[in-house]
Amino acid sequence: MALSGMTGFARCDGALGAWTWSVEARSVNGRNLETRFRGPPGFDSLERLAREAAQARFQRGQLTIGLQARRSDSAGAVRINVDQLERYLDLAERYVRQGRAGPPAMDGLYALRGVVEAADDTDDAEARPEIEAAMARTLADAMDALKTARLEEGTALTPVLGGQVDRIEALIVQAETEAGAQTAAVRDRRLAELLEDRTNLDALVVQEAAVLAAKADVREELDRLTSHVAAARALIAGDAAAGRRLDFLSQEFMREANTLCSKSATIALTTIGLELKAVIDQFREQVANVE
């Protein structure tokens, strides 16, 4: 599986008999997988199917899935609710008899609530499972299309992340060149300070100079940064979802860069360290989009 993003949108339509529907699925960044579903009344089981479809395809991201369905008006037979009509006539009869109102017109009666009804087809209950199954297929198609959209985002992110890792590696190489000179410079400077007062020049003082030089040595940090570069490239090129591990790796990158800056004893190395932190921060921002 190629690198996948977490942002995408998909829409699929479907129809069966008198029913038509559309499914819209969208996703944005999220640390975990969260699925929200909104569907038509009477199709409650589709929410479970939507969540299962999301879990089968995605590991992270906030998903919003909406299914809108419509049944054509011509699907149901129009009928008159005679009992309701008779109740309205009984209520009006006294007012007509007292001369307080004229006889009600049929068009007025038909406009009263509950008199004219759209009856469901007799076979609607039997057709419902088939309709629901067709909606579920459209739902699955929309989720597949959303997955494709997220993979397209991942394809666009891959060269961006790769370029940032390349830049991190180049800065590590620069830091290695500068760090070699830094260790010797710190040691020589401290020894020169100690030699100014020869009375204090003993084994402990020489040991102190060696300790200071060791503290200025950033080889371990640079080695770990180099190792992180290799790990990042493997994750970007790998088949598994890499977002969580890349996010953790970006934190490790920043930790080593901070240590590098704190140990720096030269302006040149500090400048490299600061630029390294800036690139790592950009890398972390892009990683937030990776599943």
N, C-alpha and C positions, 0 to 999 in steps of 0.2 A: 504494500500500500504506500502510495506517495504521501508526502507531507500534506496535511489537511488543515485548512483554516477553520474558524468557528463562525464566520459571518456568511449568510446566504439567504436566498429567497427562491421559492418555487410555487407554481400554481398549476393545478390540474383540474379538469372538468370531467363530469360523467353524467350519464342519463340512462334511465331504464323505465319503460312504460310511461306513466304520467309524471315521473319524478325527474328532476334535473338538479345537479349539485355542483359545487366547486370547493376545492380544498386549497387553502393557502398555508404554506409553512415557511416560517422565517426563523433565523437563529442569530444570536449575538454572542459575544464573549462571555464566558462564565467559568469559574474555577471548577464547578462540578456540573453534572447533567441535570438540568431542571426542565420539565416539560409541562406546558400549560395547554389545555385543550378546551375548545368551545364548539359545541355541536348542536344540532337541531333537537327539539323535544321528541322524545320517543325513541331515540337511538343512543341510549346511555352506554351500551356496551362498546360503542366506538371509542370512548375515552380510554378504556383498557387497551384496546388494539393500538391506539395511537402511542401510548406510553411504551408498549412492547416493541413497536416498530422503531421508536426512537432509541431504546436501549440496545436493539440489535444492530444499529448503524452508527451510533455516536457514543463517545465517552465523556465529552465535555461540551458546555455551551448552554445557553438559555433558549429553549425552543418555544415558539408560540404557534399553535396549529388551530386553524379555524375551518370548520366545515359548515357551509350554508346550503340548505336544501329547500326546494320549492316543488310543490305539487300543483299541476295545472288545474285551473278552475273547472275545466271541462271534464275532469276525471270523475267528479262526483255528481250524482243526480240531484237536481233541485227538487225539494218537496215542501209541502205546506204542513206545518205543525197544527193540525186541526184543533187539538185540545187547547193549545195556547190561544188560537184565534177565537175559540168559543169563550174563553175566559175574558178576553178583551171585549167581546160583544156583550157579555153579561154585565160587565162593569159599565158599559156605555148605555145599556137599555134604560136604566132609571133616569138618566139625564135627558134621553130622547123623549121618554114618556112625559116628563115634566116640562117639556118644551125648552129646556135650557141648552139643548144642543141638537143639531141636525143629525140625521142618520149617517153613520160613518161610511165613507167611500172605501171601496176595496183597495185602491192604490194606497190610501193612508194606512189601512190595516196591514197591508203587506210590508209597509215600511217599519212597522212596530217590531221591536226586538223579539226574536225567537219565533216569529211567524214563518218566515222563509228560512229554510236551512239547506246547507249543502251536505247531502248524505254521503258518507264514505261508500266506495264500491264494496259490494258484498265479499269480493275476494281480496280486499286490501290486507286483512289480517294474514291470509295465506301468502300473499306476495311480500310481506314485510321482511322475512328472513332473506329472500333473494335480493331485495333492494339493499338491505344492510350489507350483504356480502359484496355487492357491486360497489357500494360506497367504501368498503374496507379496501378493495383493490385500488380504487382511486387514491385513497389515503396512502397506500404503500407506494404508488407511483410518485406521489408528491414528495414522500420522504426520500425516495431514490434520487429524484431531481434535486432535492436540497443537498443531498450528499455530493452529487456531482458539482453543484455550485461551490460547496465548501472545498472540494478538491481543487477546483480552479483557483480559488483564493490561495490554497497551499502552494500550487504551482507558481503563482506570482510571488509568493513570499520566499520561496527557496533560493533564488539568486540574491535576494536582498540579504537574507541571513548569511548566505555563503560569502558575500562580499564583506560583511561586517566581521566575520570570523577571519577572513584573509587580512583585514586591516589590523585586527587584534594581534595576529601572528607577526605581521610586519613590525608593529610597535614592540613586541617582545624581543625581536631580533635587535632593534635599536637599543632597547634597555640592556640587553646582554653586553653589547659593545661598551656602553657607558658604565655599566656596573663594574666591569673589570678594572677600569681606571679608578673608579670610586674607592674600592677596597684598598688599593695601594695608597691612594691619596690620603685617606683617613688615617691609615697606619703611619705613614711618613710624617703627617702633620702632628700627630700626637707624640711620636718619638722626638720630633724636633722641639716640641714644647718641653718635654721632659729633660732633654739634653741641655737646655738652658740653665737648669739647676742640677748639676751633676751629683749633688749631695743626696738627692732623692732617687738617683738611678740605681736601683737594686732589682733583684729578681721579681719582686711583687709588682713593681712599677712597669717592668717590661711585660709582665703577664697582663697588666691592666691594658696596655696598648694592644696586645693581641686580642683581648676580649672586645675592645672597641672596634677593632678591625673586623672581628667575626660578626658583630652586630650590624656592621655596614654591609656585610655580604648578603646579597639578595638572590643568590643562586637558587635556593630552595623555592622561593616564590616564583621565580621565572620557570623553573622546572615544572612546578604545578600548573602554571598558566599554559605551558606548552602541552601538558597532558590534557588539560581542559579543552584546548583547541582541537586535539585529536578526537576527544569524546564528542564534542559538538558536531564535528563533521560526520562522525558515524551516526549520530542521532538524526541529523538532517537527511542523510542518504538512506536511512533504515526503512524498514517496512512497518514498524509499530508506531502507534500514536506517541509522539515525542514531546508534546507541550509541557507536561508536568516536569519531566526530567530536564528539558531545556531551561525551564524556569529555575529549577534548583541549580543548574550549572551556571546560569547567569549570576546567581548570588555568590557562588564560589569564585567566579571570575572577579567580582567586585571586592570580595574579601582579600584576595591576593593583591589586587591593584591598590587597595587601601594600605596594606602592609608595605608594599613597595614604596609608596609615597612617604610613609612614616619613617622608613629607613633611609630615604634618599638624603645624601649629603652634598649633592650638586644641583645647581639650577637646571642643568640639562636633563638629568634623570627625573627630577620633579616635573618638568614640562612633559616628558614622555609619559610619566605616570598619570598626570591629569588628562592628557589626551586619551590615554588608555581607558580611564574611567568614563570619559564622555562616550567613547565608542561602545563600551559595555552597557552603558545606560540606554543607548539607542537599540542595541541588541535585545535588551530586556523588554523594551517597549514593543518590538516586533514579535517577540516570543509570546507575549500576552495574547496574540491573535492565533496561535497555533493550538490545535486540538491536542 
